[in-house]
Amino acid sequence: MKRHFIFIFLLVVCISANGFAQSSTDVNKDVDRTAVYEQVVKEGYGTPKIYKALGNAHYFEGNYTDAKKWFEKLFESETLEDPMLKFRYKQTLKALKLDPANNTYLNPTMAGSN
């Protein structure tokens, strides 16, 4: 009988400890990274890595106007050959009902024709 009591006590302690560990708050969970990155850019510390993160974040949130802005900022800051970024940018343009065929970032040969 004493063994059962010890076993049940240990089981309750383990379940309680597990529940407490899962309910502890993660301080980074409630931070809006997009707002933080935009504040960093506003303060003049924008980098291609931040532009990429902002473009992707807005793209996945469905904020295509903002995604376009940050993707273009990224393309202006460095030459990219990443097909996934170009695909997302093209999809962003389509969502905004803009023609990707006449875009200088997707068609670098058009840059000299303007």
Backbone as JSON Lines, residues from 0, in Angstrom:
{"i":0,"aa":"M","n":[0.82,-1.19,0.0],"ca":[0.0,0.0,0.0],"c":[0.86,1.25,0.0]}
{"i":1,"aa":"K","n":[1.97,1.2,0.74],"ca":[2.86,2.34,0.8],"c":[3.5,2.62,-0.57]}
{"i":2,"aa":"R","n":[3.79,1.55,-1.32],"ca":[4.37,1.7,-2.66],"c":[3.39,2.41,-3.59]}
{"i":3,"aa":"H","n":[2.12,2.05,-3.48],"ca":[1.11,2.69,-4.32],"c":[1.01,4.17,-4.01]}
{"i":4,"aa":"F","n":[1.07,4.51,-2.75],"ca":[1.0,5.91,-2.35],"c":[2.2,6.7,-2.9]}
{"i":5,"aa":"I","n":[3.39,6.13,-2.79],"ca":[4.61,6.8,-3.31],"c":[4.51,6.93,-4.83]}
{"i":6,"aa":"F","n":[4.07,5.88,-5.49],"ca":[3.92,5.93,-6.95],"c":[2.92,7.0,-7.37]}
{"i":7,"aa":"I","n":[1.78,7.05,-6.73],"ca":[0.76,8.06,-7.06],"c":[1.28,9.46,-6.76]}
{"i":8,"aa":"F","n":[1.98,9.61,-5.65],"ca":[2.55,10.92,-5.3],"c":[3.55,11.38,-6.36]}
{"i":9,"aa":"L","n":[4.45,10.49,-6.77],"ca":[5.44,10.84,-7.8],"c":[4.76,11.14,-9.14]}
{"i":10,"aa":"L","n":[3.72,10.4,-9.46],"ca":[2.98,10.64,-10.7],"c":[2.35,12.02,-10.69]}
{"i":11,"aa":"V","n":[1.73,12.39,-9.58],"ca":[1.1,13.71,-9.47],"c":[2.16,14.81,-9.55]}
{"i":12,"aa":"V","n":[3.29,14.62,-8.91],"ca":[4.37,15.62,-8.95],"c":[4.89,15.78,-10.38]}
{"i":13,"aa":"C","n":[5.1,14.68,-11.08],"ca":[5.6,14.76,-12.47],"c":[4.59,15.44,-13.39]}
{"i":14,"aa":"I","n":[3.34,15.11,-13.26],"ca":[2.31,15.74,-14.1],"c":[2.23,17.23,-13.8]}
{"i":15,"aa":"S","n":[2.3,17.59,-12.53],"ca":[2.24,19.01,-12.15],"c":[3.44,19.76,-12.69]}
{"i":16,"aa":"A","n":[4.62,19.17,-12.57],"ca":[5.85,19.82,-13.06],"c":[5.79,19.99,-14.56]}
{"i":17,"aa":"N","n":[5.28,19.0,-15.26],"ca":[5.17,19.08,-16.71],"c":[4.18,20.17,-17.12]}
{"i":18,"aa":"G","n":[3.06,20.23,-16.46],"ca":[2.06,21.26,-16.75],"c":[2.58,22.64,-16.46]}
{"i":19,"aa":"F","n":[3.33,22.8,-15.38],"ca":[3.9,24.1,-15.04],"c":[4.94,24.52,-16.07]}
{"i":20,"aa":"A","n":[5.76,23.59,-16.52],"ca":[6.8,23.91,-17.51],"c":[6.18,24.36,-18.82]}
{"i":21,"aa":"Q","n":[5.08,23.78,-19.21],"ca":[4.44,24.14,-20.46],"c":[3.68,25.45,-20.36]}
{"i":22,"aa":"S","n":[3.27,25.82,-19.17],"ca":[2.48,27.04,-19.04],"c":[3.34,28.27,-18.78]}
{"i":23,"aa":"S","n":[4.65,28.08,-18.61],"ca":[5.5,29.24,-18.4],"c":[5.51,30.09,-19.66]}
{"i":24,"aa":"T","n":[5.56,31.4,-19.5],"ca":[5.44,32.29,-20.64],"c":[6.77,32.44,-21.35]}
{"i":25,"aa":"D","n":[6.67,32.51,-22.65],"ca":[7.83,32.77,-23.5],"c":[7.82,34.25,-23.82]}
{"i":26,"aa":"V","n":[8.85,34.97,-23.38],"ca":[8.84,36.42,-23.55],"c":[8.88,36.82,-25.02]}
{"i":27,"aa":"N","n":[9.4,35.99,-25.88],"ca":[9.5,36.34,-27.3],"c":[8.23,36.01,-28.07]}
{"i":28,"aa":"K","n":[7.31,35.29,-27.44],"ca":[6.09,34.86,-28.13],"c":[5.21,36.05,-28.51]}
{"i":29,"aa":"D","n":[5.16,37.05,-27.65],"ca":[4.26,38.17,-27.88],"c":[4.92,39.34,-28.61]}
{"i":30,"aa":"V","n":[6.16,39.19,-29.01],"ca":[6.86,40.27,-29.7],"c":[6.52,40.22,-31.19]}
{"i":31,"aa":"D","n":[6.1,41.33,-31.72],"ca":[5.8,41.43,-33.14],"c":[7.11,41.76,-33.86]}
{"i":32,"aa":"R","n":[7.73,40.73,-34.43],"ca":[9.03,40.92,-35.08],"c":[8.94,41.91,-36.23]}
{"i":33,"aa":"T","n":[7.83,41.9,-36.93],"ca":[7.66,42.81,-38.05],"c":[7.75,44.26,-37.58]}
{"i":34,"aa":"A","n":[7.08,44.57,-36.48],"ca":[7.12,45.94,-35.95],"c":[8.52,46.3,-35.48]}
{"i":35,"aa":"V","n":[9.22,45.35,-34.89],"ca":[10.59,45.61,-34.42],"c":[11.5,45.88,-35.62]}
{"i":36,"aa":"Y","n":[11.42,45.04,-36.64],"ca":[12.25,45.24,-37.83],"c":[11.94,46.56,-38.52]}
{"i":37,"aa":"E","n":[10.66,46.9,-38.61],"ca":[10.31,48.17,-39.25],"c":[10.85,49.35,-38.45]}
{"i":38,"aa":"Q","n":[10.86,49.24,-37.13],"ca":[11.44,50.3,-36.29],"c":[12.95,50.39,-36.51]}
{"i":39,"aa":"V","n":[13.61,49.26,-36.67],"ca":[15.05,49.24,-36.93],"c":[15.35,49.95,-38.26]}
{"i":40,"aa":"V","n":[14.54,49.68,-39.28],"ca":[14.73,50.33,-40.58],"c":[14.47,51.83,-40.46]}
{"i":41,"aa":"K","n":[13.42,52.18,-39.72],"ca":[13.08,53.59,-39.54],"c":[14.23,54.35,-38.88]}
{"i":42,"aa":"E","n":[14.96,53.67,-38.0],"ca":[16.09,54.29,-37.32],"c":[17.35,54.3,-38.18]}
{"i":43,"aa":"G","n":[17.26,53.77,-39.4],"ca":[18.37,53.84,-40.33],"c":[19.31,52.65,-40.33]}
{"i":44,"aa":"Y","n":[18.88,51.53,-39.77],"ca":[19.75,50.36,-39.7],"c":[19.26,49.21,-40.56]}
{"i":45,"aa":"G","n":[18.65,49.51,-41.69],"ca":[18.13,48.47,-42.56],"c":[19.25,47.71,-43.25]}
{"i":46,"aa":"T","n":[19.08,46.41,-43.35],"ca":[20.03,45.55,-44.05],"c":[19.24,44.63,-44.99]}
{"i":47,"aa":"P","n":[19.91,44.04,-45.97],"ca":[19.2,43.1,-46.84],"c":[18.53,41.97,-46.06]}
{"i":48,"aa":"K","n":[19.15,41.51,-45.0],"ca":[18.55,40.44,-44.2],"c":[17.23,40.89,-43.58]}
{"i":49,"aa":"I","n":[17.18,42.13,-43.1],"ca":[15.95,42.66,-42.51],"c":[14.9,42.87,-43.59]}
{"i":50,"aa":"Y","n":[15.3,43.39,-44.76],"ca":[14.34,43.59,-45.85],"c":[13.73,42.26,-46.28]}
{"i":51,"aa":"K","n":[14.57,41.23,-46.32],"ca":[14.08,39.89,-46.7],"c":[13.07,39.39,-45.66]}
{"i":52,"aa":"A","n":[13.41,39.55,-44.38],"ca":[12.51,39.1,-43.31],"c":[11.18,39.85,-43.37]}
{"i":53,"aa":"L","n":[11.24,41.15,-43.61],"ca":[10.0,41.95,-43.69],"c":[9.18,41.56,-44.91]}
{"i":54,"aa":"G","n":[9.83,41.39,-46.05],"ca":[9.12,40.99,-47.25],"c":[8.41,39.66,-47.07]}
{"i":55,"aa":"N","n":[9.13,38.69,-46.53],"ca":[8.55,37.37,-46.3],"c":[7.42,37.43,-45.27]}
{"i":56,"aa":"A","n":[7.63,38.17,-44.2],"ca":[6.6,38.26,-43.15],"c":[5.31,38.85,-43.7]}
{"i":57,"aa":"H","n":[5.43,39.95,-44.43],"ca":[4.22,40.58,-44.99],"c":[3.59,39.69,-46.06]}
{"i":58,"aa":"Y","n":[4.42,39.0,-46.84],"ca":[3.91,38.08,-47.86],"c":[3.04,37.0,-47.21]}
{"i":59,"aa":"F","n":[3.55,36.37,-46.15],"ca":[2.81,35.28,-45.51],"c":[1.61,35.78,-44.73]}
{"i":60,"aa":"E","n":[1.6,37.05,-44.35],"ca":[0.44,37.62,-43.67],"c":[-0.6,38.11,-44.66]}
{"i":61,"aa":"G","n":[-0.26,38.13,-45.94],"ca":[-1.19,38.6,-46.96],"c":[-1.19,40.11,-47.13]}
{"i":62,"aa":"N","n":[-0.21,40.79,-46.56],"ca":[-0.07,42.24,-46.73],"c":[0.81,42.5,-47.95]}
{"i":63,"aa":"Y","n":[0.22,42.37,-49.12],"ca":[1.0,42.39,-50.34],"c":[1.58,43.76,-50.69]}
{"i":64,"aa":"T","n":[0.93,44.82,-50.31],"ca":[1.47,46.15,-50.57],"c":[2.78,46.35,-49.81]}
{"i":65,"aa":"D","n":[2.77,45.96,-48.53],"ca":[3.99,46.07,-47.73],"c":[5.05,45.06,-48.19]}
{"i":66,"aa":"A","n":[4.61,43.87,-48.57],"ca":[5.56,42.86,-49.05],"c":[6.28,43.37,-50.29]}
{"i":67,"aa":"K","n":[5.53,43.98,-51.21],"ca":[6.13,44.55,-52.43],"c":[7.17,45.6,-52.07]}
{"i":68,"aa":"K","n":[6.83,46.46,-51.15],"ca":[7.75,47.52,-50.72],"c":[9.07,46.93,-50.23]}
{"i":69,"aa":"W","n":[9.0,45.91,-49.37],"ca":[10.22,45.36,-48.77],"c":[10.98,44.47,-49.74]}
{"i":70,"aa":"F","n":[10.28,43.75,-50.6],"ca":[10.98,42.96,-51.61],"c":[11.76,43.89,-52.55]}
{"i":71,"aa":"E","n":[11.14,44.99,-52.95],"ca":[11.82,45.92,-53.85],"c":[13.01,46.58,-53.17]}
{"i":72,"aa":"K","n":[12.88,46.88,-51.9],"ca":[14.0,47.43,-51.13],"c":[15.14,46.41,-51.1]}
{"i":73,"aa":"L","n":[14.8,45.15,-50.94],"ca":[15.79,44.08,-50.94],"c":[16.48,43.98,-52.29]}
{"i":74,"aa":"F","n":[15.69,43.99,-53.37],"ca":[16.25,43.87,-54.71],"c":[17.12,45.08,-55.06]}
{"i":75,"aa":"E","n":[16.81,46.26,-54.52],"ca":[17.62,47.44,-54.75],"c":[18.95,47.38,-54.0]}
{"i":76,"aa":"S","n":[18.95,46.69,-52.86],"ca":[20.16,46.66,-52.03],"c":[21.16,45.6,-52.47]}
{"i":77,"aa":"E","n":[20.71,44.56,-53.11],"ca":[21.64,43.54,-53.6],"c":[21.0,42.73,-54.71]}
{"i":78,"aa":"T","n":[21.84,42.16,-55.56],"ca":[21.37,41.33,-56.65],"c":[21.07,39.94,-56.11]}
{"i":79,"aa":"L","n":[19.87,39.5,-56.33],"ca":[19.46,38.2,-55.81],"c":[19.12,37.25,-56.94]}
{"i":80,"aa":"E","n":[19.53,36.03,-56.74],"ca":[19.18,34.98,-57.69],"c":[18.35,33.9,-57.02]}
{"i":81,"aa":"D","n":[17.83,34.18,-55.82],"ca":[17.03,33.21,-55.09],"c":[15.68,33.04,-55.78]}
{"i":82,"aa":"P","n":[15.43,31.87,-56.38],"ca":[14.18,31.68,-57.11],"c":[12.94,31.76,-56.22]}
{"i":83,"aa":"M","n":[13.07,31.39,-54.95],"ca":[11.91,31.43,-54.06],"c":[11.5,32.88,-53.78]}
{"i":84,"aa":"L","n":[12.46,33.76,-53.57],"ca":[12.14,35.17,-53.34],"c":[11.52,35.8,-54.58]}
{"i":85,"aa":"K","n":[12.06,35.45,-55.74],"ca":[11.49,35.98,-56.98],"c":[10.07,35.46,-57.19]}
{"i":86,"aa":"F","n":[9.85,34.19,-56.84],"ca":[8.5,33.63,-56.95],"c":[7.53,34.37,-56.04]}
{"i":87,"aa":"R","n":[7.94,34.6,-54.78],"ca":[7.07,35.3,-53.84],"c":[6.8,36.73,-54.3]}
{"i":88,"aa":"Y","n":[7.82,37.37,-54.83],"ca":[7.64,38.73,-55.34],"c":[6.67,38.73,-56.52]}
{"i":89,"aa":"K","n":[6.82,37.75,-57.4],"ca":[5.92,37.64,-58.56],"c":[4.48,37.4,-58.1]}
{"i":90,"aa":"Q","n":[4.3,36.53,-57.11],"ca":[2.96,36.27,-56.58],"c":[2.39,37.53,-55.91]}
{"i":91,"aa":"T","n":[3.25,38.3,-55.26],"ca":[2.83,39.55,-54.65],"c":[2.3,40.51,-55.72]}
{"i":92,"aa":"L","n":[3.04,40.62,-56.82],"ca":[2.6,41.49,-57.91],"c":[1.27,41.02,-58.48]}
{"i":93,"aa":"K","n":[1.12,39.73,-58.65],"ca":[-0.14,39.2,-59.17],"c":[-1.3,39.5,-58.22]}
{"i":94,"aa":"A","n":[-1.04,39.38,-56.91],"ca":[-2.09,39.66,-55.92],"c":[-2.51,41.12,-55.97]}
{"i":95,"aa":"L","n":[-1.56,41.99,-56.33],"ca":[-1.85,43.43,-56.44],"c":[-2.34,43.81,-57.84]}
{"i":96,"aa":"K","n":[-2.52,42.79,-58.67],"ca":[-2.99,42.97,-60.05],"c":[-2.02,43.84,-60.87]}
{"i":97,"aa":"L","n":[-0.72,43.6,-60.66],"ca":[0.33,44.25,-61.43],"c":[0.95,43.21,-62.35]}
{"i":98,"aa":"D","n":[1.43,43.65,-63.49],"ca":[1.98,42.74,-64.48],"c":[3.44,42.4,-64.17]}
{"i":99,"aa":"P","n":[3.74,41.16,-63.79],"ca":[5.12,40.78,-63.5],"c":[6.02,40.8,-64.73]}
{"i":100,"aa":"A","n":[5.43,40.7,-65.92],"ca":[6.24,40.68,-67.14],"c":[6.93,42.01,-67.39]}
{"i":101,"aa":"N","n":[6.36,43.09,-66.91],"ca":[6.95,44.42,-67.13],"c":[7.7,44.93,-65.9]}
{"i":102,"aa":"N","n":[8.17,44.03,-65.07],"ca":[8.83,44.42,-63.83],"c":[10.35,44.37,-63.99]}
{"i":103,"aa":"T","n":[11.02,45.45,-63.6],"ca":[12.48,45.53,-63.76],"c":[13.23,44.61,-62.81]}
{"i":104,"aa":"Y","n":[12.63,44.26,-61.68],"ca":[13.32,43.38,-60.74],"c":[13.27,41.92,-61.18]}
{"i":105,"aa":"L","n":[12.23,41.56,-61.9],"ca":[12.12,40.2,-62.41],"c":[12.76,40.05,-63.79]}
{"i":106,"aa":"N","n":[12.82,41.17,-64.53],"ca":[13.41,41.18,-65.86],"c":[14.48,42.25,-65.92]}
{"i":107,"aa":"P","n":[15.72,41.93,-65.51],"ca":[16.78,42.93,-65.43],"c":[17.09,43.59,-66.78]}
{"i":108,"aa":"T","n":[16.76,42.95,-67.88],"ca":[17.04,43.54,-69.18],"c":[16.18,44.78,-69.43]}
{"i":109,"aa":"M","n":[15.05,44.87,-68.7],"ca":[14.18,46.03,-68.88],"c":[14.71,47.26,-68.16]}
{"i":110,"aa":"A","n":[15.63,47.09,-67.23],"ca":[16.15,48.22,-66.46],"c":[16.83,49.23,-67.36]}
{"i":111,"aa":"G","n":[17.51,48.76,-68.37],"ca":[18.2,49.66,-69.29],"c":[17.3,50.27,-70.33]}
{"i":112,"aa":"S","n":[16.09,49.73,-70.5],"ca":[15.2,50.23,-71.54],"c":[14.35,51.42,-71.09]}
{"i":113,"aa":"N","n":[14.37,51.75,-69.8],"ca":[13.56,52.88,-69.3],"c":[14.15,54.18,-69.63]}
